[in-house]
Amino acid sequence: MNNLNDEAIKAQYQVVIGLEIHIQLLTESKMFSSDRAEYGALPNTNLSPVTLACPGTLPRVNKKAFDYAIKLGLACGSTITDVNLFARKSYFYPDLPKGFQITQDTTPICRGGFVNIYSNEGVKKKIPLIRMHLEEDTGKSLHGIVEDITLLDYNRAGTPLLELVTAPALTTGEEAYQFLAEIRKLVRYLEICDGNMEEASLRCDANISVAPKESNRLGTRVEVKNMNSMRNVQLAIAYEIDRQIARLEAGEPVIAETRNFQAASGETVSLRAKESASEYRYFPEPDIPPIWVSQEWIARIRRTMPLLPSAYFKKFVGVYGLSDYTASVLTENKAFAILFDELCQHTTHYTAAANWLLGPVKGYLNELSLSLEDFPLTVDRFVALITLVESGMVSFSVAASQIFPLLLEQLDATPIALAEQLDLIQDSDEANLKALVEEVLAAYPDKVIAYKNGKSGLLAMFMGEIMKKSQGKANASLASKLLEEALR
């Protein structure tokens, strides 16, 4: 299909997408054993007879995993289940030592809830959630290290997972990307998962179906796995939508199957026929008693909840007057949101504080691959730097290029002391600046006439001469104002 006809044909179909997101919880131990849940350890070192399902061993539930699940449920407005049962899910894979997976089937820890996503144009869409349930992760099969041999690393086996299932309410790969971004932001704010898709601590499967718009039935559902970035989720969904529409247009059926996304080619390939729930043969886990989640337990978790991204966004826009875009960028990172909020308790120059954080500070951290926790500037010294610029004593460009780097090295220095030491204090004396303006205009009478005849670009030339005569010390904004007044 060529691109022009492509869009016309696509417009005749309805797309329905649901996501299954596996959130690896940041507990110190595994879901049903005391083995360490640690990423990057030497293969097969975080193991015990319990993880390996040796005869006679019994699972024991990780309470911290329940705490984390309740946190996310509260953040999403879900109903928390009071009586929680576990089940065995027959799941015969070589990297699953038990030969089955312990999971929640009939009693997910969280039911319902929603997550809001926003389009690039700022349009809000509420995505309903069906459930979140606790389970254990599998190990890892490693291919290609030894030729023709698959190696098994069971370190990840038993790591706590919280699986979040959305309603089939998404319609594009872009919406799926936005939803994943919101979930990643939430779990990082709650500090229950690091959200690193590249390390598989956040994984996503997408269920996609396509049907003609006039149809009153959903299309055949295809599941796509193996997407290790939000961008790949978006690309895989886009490819799969095109593939299914092409099959329907050619009069071929869409097969219910599980497909694998190949990042190198940008295509999905068939992996296996889609399993049905009956094939998993769920039955109650006999070794784990019901887990009762009391209202007191939920209330205790609620008291520990941090301010969420949506609350910070509302505060930054409504109280501090930031644009939606600036507030959105600041709330992407919890540490940035907290620092900005703290800065605003000590200065009313809110926009300036945001510009410093998203400009020089972010640039410094990115250049050295540091996190904000490694940033050496205290709030007091940071506020003093902002005040120095906003008072007109030093220009932003000079402060950012000369004072800011020295403050990061000289931890006892103050911004004003460095400005004086480097002779960077701007001349903001109005009488002095008026004299400079008059001197420059007197030196270029022909240019003044040309400016008044419409050559407005000469304003920059006049300013350049003023800055040259002041040896760069003139307060540029004040000098510019006085220059325009004189020319009028």
LUMPAPA-994915 format. One record per residue (C-alpha): residue number from 0; x, y, z. Coordinates in steps of 0.001 Angstrom, whole numbers, plus 500000, padded with zeros to 6 digits. Layout:
# LUMPAPA-994915
{pt NUM,{X,Y,Z}}
...
This chain:
# LUMPAPA-994915
{pt 0,{500000,500000,500000}}
{pt 1,{501391,503415,499146}}
{pt 2,{501348,506058,501865}}
{pt 3,{498393,508041,500451}}
{pt 4,{496132,504991,500110}}
{pt 5,{497594,503567,503313}}
{pt 6,{496028,506276,505471}}
{pt 7,{492734,506060,503635}}
{pt 8,{492593,502291,504157}}
{pt 9,{493656,502541,507813}}
{pt 10,{490825,504980,508443}}
{pt 11,{488370,502168,507635}}
{pt 12,{489565,500058,510596}}
{pt 13,{489259,500290,514358}}
{pt 14,{492309,499405,516449}}
{pt 15,{492064,498129,520008}}
{pt 16,{495178,497766,522193}}
{pt 17,{495592,496478,525723}}
{pt 18,{498878,496323,527621}}
{pt 19,{500231,493850,530153}}
{pt 20,{503059,495470,532095}}
{pt 21,{505325,493441,534339}}
{pt 22,{506783,495582,537114}}
{pt 23,{509763,494033,538903}}
{pt 24,{509495,495183,542520}}
{pt 25,{512523,496638,544315}}
{pt 26,{512463,494292,547294}}
{pt 27,{515689,492981,548787}}
{pt 28,{514509,489384,548694}}
{pt 29,{512407,487282,546337}}
{pt 30,{508654,486810,546312}}
{pt 31,{508558,483461,548097}}
{pt 32,{512072,482984,549509}}
{pt 33,{514797,484896,551327}}
{pt 34,{517182,484754,548322}}
{pt 35,{518508,488139,547249}}
{pt 36,{516639,489839,544410}}
{pt 37,{519695,491519,542911}}
{pt 38,{520298,492545,539298}}
{pt 39,{523725,491876,537786}}
{pt 40,{524966,489219,540233}}
{pt 41,{527075,486347,538907}}
{pt 42,{524853,483734,537235}}
{pt 43,{523113,481270,539543}}
{pt 44,{524411,482795,542781}}
{pt 45,{521144,484165,544238}}
{pt 46,{519653,480734,544725}}
{pt 47,{518468,478423,547469}}
{pt 48,{516554,475137,547577}}
{pt 49,{513313,477168,547783}}
{pt 50,{513967,479040,544517}}
{pt 51,{515036,475803,542843}}
{pt 52,{511848,474087,544115}}
{pt 53,{513675,471219,545758}}
{pt 54,{511387,468609,547344}}
{pt 55,{510252,469514,550849}}
{pt 56,{510732,473272,550494}}
{pt 57,{507876,475692,551174}}
{pt 58,{507250,479227,549898}}
{pt 59,{506838,482180,552254}}
{pt 60,{505192,485417,551059}}
{pt 61,{507223,488650,550881}}
{pt 62,{505211,491290,552789}}
{pt 63,{507162,494184,551243}}
{pt 64,{505915,493120,547793}}
{pt 65,{502354,493523,549089}}
{pt 66,{503240,496985,550450}}
{pt 67,{504535,498035,547042}}
{pt 68,{501519,496632,545194}}
{pt 69,{499141,498487,547534}}
{pt 70,{501115,501707,546924}}
{pt 71,{500656,501532,543180}}
{pt 72,{497022,500548,543596}}
{pt 73,{496360,503613,545760}}
{pt 74,{498197,505843,543262}}
{pt 75,{495931,504553,540466}}
{pt 76,{492684,504719,542440}}
{pt 77,{492289,500918,542463}}
{pt 78,{490274,498861,544946}}
{pt 79,{492562,496828,547202}}
{pt 80,{491517,493192,547658}}
{pt 81,{491149,492138,551298}}
{pt 82,{491468,488342,550997}}
{pt 83,{494311,487357,548653}}
{pt 84,{494765,483827,547377}}
{pt 85,{497606,482437,545293}}
{pt 86,{497377,479875,542521}}
{pt 87,{499659,477620,540525}}
{pt 88,{499854,478411,536827}}
{pt 89,{501182,475543,534723}}
{pt 90,{503921,477181,532718}}
{pt 91,{506447,474694,531451}}
{pt 92,{509536,476666,530479}}
{pt 93,{513176,475649,531008}}
{pt 94,{513899,478849,532991}}
{pt 95,{511062,478222,535477}}
{pt 96,{512508,475801,538059}}
{pt 97,{509177,474750,539635}}
{pt 98,{507537,473821,536354}}
{pt 99,{504741,476170,537374}}
{pt 100,{504428,479813,538399}}
{pt 101,{502911,481008,541667}}
{pt 102,{500578,483879,540817}}
{pt 103,{497259,485461,541739}}
{pt 104,{494364,484287,539608}}
{pt 105,{490898,484910,541089}}
{pt 106,{491925,487502,543690}}
{pt 107,{494288,490135,542209}}
{pt 108,{495666,492498,544863}}
{pt 109,{494277,495538,542953}}
{pt 110,{491098,495823,540886}}
{pt 111,{490100,498690,538617}}
{pt 112,{491617,502133,538734}}
{pt 113,{492917,504292,535920}}
{pt 114,{495905,506202,534590}}
{pt 115,{495637,509480,532696}}
{pt 116,{497735,509963,529575}}
{pt 117,{498260,513145,527586}}
{pt 118,{498764,513571,523844}}
{pt 119,{501463,515869,522481}}
{pt 120,{498720,518490,522173}}
{pt 121,{497920,518148,525894}}
{pt 122,{494614,516297,525432}}
{pt 123,{493859,514040,528424}}
{pt 124,{492592,510469,528057}}
{pt 125,{491684,508201,530970}}
{pt 126,{492905,504610,530524}}
{pt 127,{490995,502168,532763}}
{pt 128,{492848,499334,534470}}
{pt 129,{491424,495835,534849}}
{pt 130,{493708,494453,537552}}
{pt 131,{497138,494184,539115}}
{pt 132,{498306,490876,540524}}
{pt 133,{501417,489632,542299}}
{pt 134,{503490,486742,540993}}
{pt 135,{507058,485508,540639}}
{pt 136,{509408,486091,537729}}
{pt 137,{511122,483409,535667}}
{pt 138,{514841,482886,535179}}
{pt 139,{516670,483869,531976}}
{pt 140,{517588,481757,528969}}
{pt 141,{520833,483000,527413}}
{pt 142,{521429,482235,523748}}
{pt 143,{524521,482722,521597}}
{pt 144,{527141,482689,524365}}
{pt 145,{528047,479080,523612}}
{pt 146,{527311,477859,520099}}
{pt 147,{524205,475647,519830}}
{pt 148,{523726,475670,523616}}
{pt 149,{521226,477621,525726}}
{pt 150,{522501,478638,529153}}
{pt 151,{520127,479116,532109}}
{pt 152,{520556,481750,534801}}
{pt 153,{518044,481243,537626}}
{pt 154,{518997,484393,539566}}
{pt 155,{515870,486230,538408}}
{pt 156,{513585,483268,539155}}
{pt 157,{511294,484147,542035}}
{pt 158,{511827,487925,541869}}
{pt 159,{508561,489701,542813}}
{pt 160,{506491,490907,539873}}
{pt 161,{503401,493067,539833}}
{pt 162,{501530,492556,536567}}
{pt 163,{499318,495468,535527}}
{pt 164,{496636,494790,532922}}
{pt 165,{494893,497665,531146}}
{pt 166,{491459,497614,529612}}
{pt 167,{491569,497456,525779}}
{pt 168,{491303,501242,525633}}
{pt 169,{494401,502295,523693}}
{pt 170,{494233,502893,519952}}
{pt 171,{497752,503798,518768}}
{pt 172,{501393,503028,519455}}
{pt 173,{501812,506650,520585}}
{pt 174,{499158,506181,523289}}
{pt 175,{500882,502992,524437}}
{pt 176,{504161,504934,524652}}
{pt 177,{502502,507657,526747}}
{pt 178,{500903,505077,529055}}
{pt 179,{504212,503313,529647}}
{pt 180,{505889,506658,530348}}
{pt 181,{503241,507447,532985}}
{pt 182,{503632,504037,534646}}
{pt 183,{507418,504330,534669}}
{pt 184,{507128,507781,536235}}
{pt 185,{504694,506491,538872}}
{pt 186,{506767,503475,539947}}
{pt 187,{509871,505666,540203}}
{pt 188,{508059,508271,542317}}
{pt 189,{506761,505498,544574}}
{pt 190,{510258,503930,544601}}
{pt 191,{508862,500449,544035}}
{pt 192,{510692,499775,540731}}
{pt 193,{513607,501420,538912}}
{pt 194,{511660,501348,535625}}
{pt 195,{514620,500262,533470}}
{pt 196,{513179,498446,530470}}
{pt 197,{516694,497741,529150}}
{pt 198,{517378,495678,532307}}
{pt 199,{513920,494046,532055}}
{pt 200,{512763,495436,535404}}
{pt 201,{509831,496928,533482}}
{pt 202,{508486,494767,530668}}
{pt 203,{505515,495199,528381}}
{pt 204,{503418,492865,526245}}
{pt 205,{500872,494380,523875}}
{pt 206,{497602,492784,522769}}
{pt 207,{496467,494221,519436}}
{pt 208,{493349,493595,517378}}
{pt 209,{492057,495239,514215}}
{pt 210,{488542,495095,512761}}
{pt 211,{486533,497031,510169}}
{pt 212,{484871,500067,511730}}
{pt 213,{481411,498889,510773}}
{pt 214,{481957,495582,512625}}
{pt 215,{480312,495124,516021}}
{pt 216,{482937,492573,517070}}
{pt 217,{486569,492995,518020}}
{pt 218,{489202,491567,515735}}
{pt 219,{491401,488551,516517}}
{pt 220,{493812,489371,519329}}
{pt 221,{497549,489043,518715}}
{pt 222,{500064,489362,521554}}
{pt 223,{503477,490938,520925}}
{pt 224,{506389,490293,523311}}
{pt 225,{510095,491118,523639}}
{pt 226,{509966,494914,523570}}
{pt 227,{512802,496354,525663}}
{pt 228,{512099,500078,525311}}
{pt 229,{509099,502390,525113}}
{pt 230,{510132,503301,521579}}
{pt 231,{510149,499622,520579}}
{pt 232,{506654,499188,522025}}
{pt 233,{505473,502046,519818}}
{pt 234,{507235,500640,516730}}
{pt 235,{506010,497072,517313}}
{pt 236,{502397,498185,517658}}
{pt 237,{502600,500340,514527}}
{pt 238,{504041,497421,512545}}
{pt 239,{501478,494970,513862}}
{pt 240,{498562,497274,513007}}
{pt 241,{499830,497567,509422}}
{pt 242,{500410,493791,509199}}
{pt 243,{496913,492905,510389}}
{pt 244,{495225,495465,508114}}
{pt 245,{497234,494158,505146}}
{pt 246,{496065,490589,505858}}
{pt 247,{492436,491656,506143}}
{pt 248,{492704,493690,502943}}
{pt 249,{494101,490619,501173}}
{pt 250,{491187,488506,502428}}
{pt 251,{493411,486501,504791}}
{pt 252,{492500,485794,508441}}
{pt 253,{494486,487179,511358}}
{pt 254,{495760,484253,513437}}
{pt 255,{495503,484346,517247}}
{pt 256,{499147,483962,518214}}
{pt 257,{502033,485299,520246}}
{pt 258,{504590,487195,518179}}
{pt 259,{508102,488373,518903}}
{pt 260,{509333,491893,518050}}
{pt 261,{512656,492000,516191}}
{pt 262,{514191,495416,516934}}
{pt 263,{516803,495103,514174}}
{pt 264,{514218,494688,511403}}
{pt 265,{511344,496520,513100}}
{pt 266,{509083,493526,512400}}
{pt 267,{507120,491005,514450}}
{pt 268,{507525,487269,513823}}
{pt 269,{505373,484357,514951}}
{pt 270,{506505,482727,518187}}
{pt 271,{503726,480279,519085}}
{pt 272,{499964,479800,519066}}
{pt 273,{498210,481954,521676}}
{pt 274,{497623,480099,524937}}
{pt 275,{494163,480144,526486}}
{pt 276,{493529,480404,530236}}
{pt 277,{492450,476747,530341}}
{pt 278,{495857,475652,529073}}
{pt 279,{497479,477114,532185}}
{pt 280,{495343,474808,534387}}
{pt 281,{495189,477176,537370}}
{pt 282,{494504,475601,540747}}
{pt 283,{494853,476949,544341}}
{pt 284,{498406,477073,545718}}
{pt 285,{498237,474583,548617}}
{pt 286,{501344,475864,550452}}
{pt 287,{500328,479526,550869}}
{pt 288,{497415,480453,553179}}
{pt 289,{495099,483389,552337}}
{pt 290,{496734,486795,552893}}
{pt 291,{494396,489247,554648}}
{pt 292,{494950,492926,553782}}
{pt 293,{493265,494965,556523}}
{pt 294,{492065,498556,556320}}
{pt 295,{494732,499408,558900}}
{pt 296,{497407,498004,556577}}
{pt 297,{496068,500087,553676}}
{pt 298,{495879,503218,555891}}
{pt 299,{499498,502723,556970}}
{pt 300,{500641,502534,553330}}
{pt 301,{498536,505576,552457}}
{pt 302,{500373,507612,555120}}
{pt 303,{503713,506824,553458}}
{pt 304,{502612,507889,549959}}
{pt 305,{504775,510651,548438}}
{pt 306,{503429,513548,546390}}
{pt 307,{502652,512083,542964}}
{pt 308,{503621,513562,539553}}
{pt 309,{500091,514843,538891}}
{pt 310,{500067,516736,542199}}
{pt 311,{503468,518296,541496}}
{pt 312,{502311,519255,537987}}
{pt 313,{499191,520933,539337}}
{pt 314,{501247,522825,541935}}
{pt 315,{503936,523935,539472}}
{pt 316,{501363,525306,537024}}
{pt 317,{498777,526637,539483}}
{pt 318,{501010,527992,542271}}
{pt 319,{504326,528735,540579}}
{pt 320,{502930,529827,537208}}
{pt 321,{505020,527533,535010}}
{pt 322,{503906,526551,531526}}
{pt 323,{502409,523075,531075}}
{pt 324,{505494,522044,529098}}
{pt 325,{508019,523194,531734}}
{pt 326,{506011,521607,534545}}
{pt 327,{505781,518364,532560}}
{pt 328,{509551,518224,531993}}
{pt 329,{510294,518979,535663}}
{pt 330,{507955,516254,536908}}
{pt 331,{509540,513629,534642}}
{pt 332,{512174,513149,537341}}
{pt 333,{511174,512937,541004}}
{pt 334,{514461,514403,542251}}
{pt 335,{514096,517432,539946}}
{pt 336,{510503,517988,541084}}
{pt 337,{511485,517838,544754}}
{pt 338,{514467,520185,544297}}
{pt 339,{512425,522697,542299}}
{pt 340,{509687,522673,544930}}
{pt 341,{512297,523238,547645}}
{pt 342,{513916,526106,545726}}
{pt 343,{510514,527761,545435}}
{pt 344,{510254,527814,549233}}
{pt 345,{513252,530183,549261}}
{pt 346,{512757,532324,546147}}
{pt 347,{509870,533791,544182}}
{pt 348,{511845,533682,540924}}
{pt 349,{510066,530465,539936}}
{pt 350,{510629,530558,536178}}
{pt 351,{514297,531422,536671}}
{pt 352,{514715,528457,539047}}
{pt 353,{513123,526142,536467}}
{pt 354,{515370,527509,533706}}
{pt 355,{518478,526910,535820}}
{pt 356,{517434,523321,536568}}
{pt 357,{516532,522428,532996}}
{pt 358,{519497,524311,531495}}
{pt 359,{522897,524471,533257}}
{pt 360,{522117,521899,535963}}
{pt 361,{520742,519254,533609}}
{pt 362,{523578,519911,531151}}
{pt 363,{526181,519463,533891}}
{pt 364,{524637,516184,535080}}
{pt 365,{524275,514787,531561}}
{pt 366,{527839,515687,530623}}
{pt 367,{529258,513771,533596}}
{pt 368,{526574,511033,533623}}
{pt 369,{525558,511969,537164}}
{pt 370,{522219,511894,538948}}
{pt 371,{520791,514848,540860}}
{pt 372,{521772,513119,544096}}
{pt 373,{525396,513818,543099}}
{pt 374,{524773,517546,542550}}
{pt 375,{527049,519440,545023}}
{pt 376,{525239,522788,545208}}
{pt 377,{523160,523356,548357}}
{pt 378,{519732,524986,548108}}
{pt 379,{521008,528155,549856}}
{pt 380,{523895,528633,547400}}
{pt 381,{521623,527808,544461}}
{pt 382,{519084,530425,545565}}
{pt 383,{521915,532951,546026}}
{pt 384,{523005,532318,542422}}
{pt 385,{519451,532802,541122}}
{pt 386,{519100,536007,543159}}
{pt 387,{522429,537328,541861}}
{pt 388,{521163,537079,538280}}
{pt 389,{517589,538225,538913}}
{pt 390,{518814,541313,540798}}
{pt 391,{520653,542382,537644}}
{pt 392,{524115,542205,539205}}
{pt 393,{525321,539512,536772}}
{pt 394,{523850,538341,533467}}
{pt 395,{522522,534789,533166}}
{pt 396,{525044,533884,530471}}
{pt 397,{527991,535074,532581}}
{pt 398,{526665,533376,535693}}
{pt 399,{526078,530105,533847}}
{pt 400,{529403,530046,532022}}
{pt 401,{531750,531445,534699}}
{pt 402,{530267,531475,538205}}
{pt 403,{528273,528218,538118}}
{pt 404,{531272,525957,537241}}
{pt 405,{533373,527535,540017}}
{pt 406,{530591,527078,542572}}
{pt 407,{530590,523355,541815}}
{pt 408,{534335,523178,542517}}
{pt 409,{534696,525670,545381}}
{pt 410,{532122,524377,547840}}
{pt 411,{532740,527180,550365}}
{pt 412,{532481,530055,547875}}
{pt 413,{529396,532223,547473}}
{pt 414,{528077,533505,544124}}
{pt 415,{528516,537181,545080}}
{pt 416,{532090,536610,546279}}
{pt 417,{533031,534891,543024}}
{pt 418,{531359,537627,540960}}
{pt 419,{533334,540317,542786}}
{pt 420,{536560,538334,542649}}
{pt 421,{536210,537882,538861}}
{pt 422,{535066,541494,538387}}
{pt 423,{531788,540341,536818}}
{pt 424,{529359,542686,538571}}
{pt 425,{527214,544492,535985}}
{pt 426,{526893,548253,535835}}
{pt 427,{523231,548922,536599}}
{pt 428,{523641,552624,537339}}
{pt 429,{521037,554305,535136}}
{pt 430,{522970,557580,534860}}
{pt 431,{526116,555769,533698}}
{pt 432,{524203,553719,531146}}
{pt 433,{522347,556787,529796}}
{pt 434,{525704,558488,529248}}
{pt 435,{526977,555423,527340}}
{pt 436,{523838,555338,525181}}
{pt 437,{524169,559043,524316}}
{pt 438,{527850,558596,523517}}
{pt 439,{527192,555716,521108}}
{pt 440,{524281,557451,519359}}
{pt 441,{526315,560637,518985}}
{pt 442,{529102,558644,517344}}
{pt 443,{526758,557214,514671}}
{pt 444,{524287,559937,513618}}
{pt 445,{523814,558414,510144}}
{pt 446,{522944,555036,511692}}
{pt 447,{520423,556739,513973}}
{pt 448,{518696,558257,510930}}
{pt 449,{518762,554883,509159}}
{pt 450,{517227,553196,512220}}
{pt 451,{514441,555765,512346}}
{pt 452,{513817,555140,508647}}
{pt 453,{513054,551492,509356}}
{pt 454,{516398,549640,509663}}
{pt 455,{515514,548104,513056}}
{pt 456,{518401,545594,512798}}
{pt 457,{520781,548421,513739}}
{pt 458,{519585,548083,517336}}
{pt 459,{521926,545121,517785}}
{pt 460,{524846,547172,516455}}
{pt 461,{524143,549974,518968}}
{pt 462,{523958,547430,521807}}
{pt 463,{527222,545869,520697}}
{pt 464,{528942,549267,520874}}
{pt 465,{527488,549922,524335}}
{pt 466,{528728,546572,525642}}
{pt 467,{532135,547200,524066}}
{pt 468,{532486,550619,525686}}
{pt 469,{531395,549200,529068}}
{pt 470,{533855,546283,528670}}
{pt 471,{530877,543920,528905}}
{pt 472,{529774,545236,532269}}
{pt 473,{526618,547110,531238}}
{pt 474,{523371,545583,532454}}
{pt 475,{522148,544432,529047}}
{pt 476,{518416,544514,529735}}
{pt 477,{518545,547976,531334}}
{pt 478,{520872,549309,528624}}
{pt 479,{518551,547962,525922}}
{pt 480,{515571,549654,527531}}
{pt 481,{517409,553000,527784}}
{pt 482,{518640,552685,524191}}
{pt 483,{515124,552156,522854}}
{pt 484,{513855,555098,524879}}
{pt 485,{516608,557343,523482}}
{pt 486,{515897,556269,519901}}
{pt 487,{512213,556986,520342}}
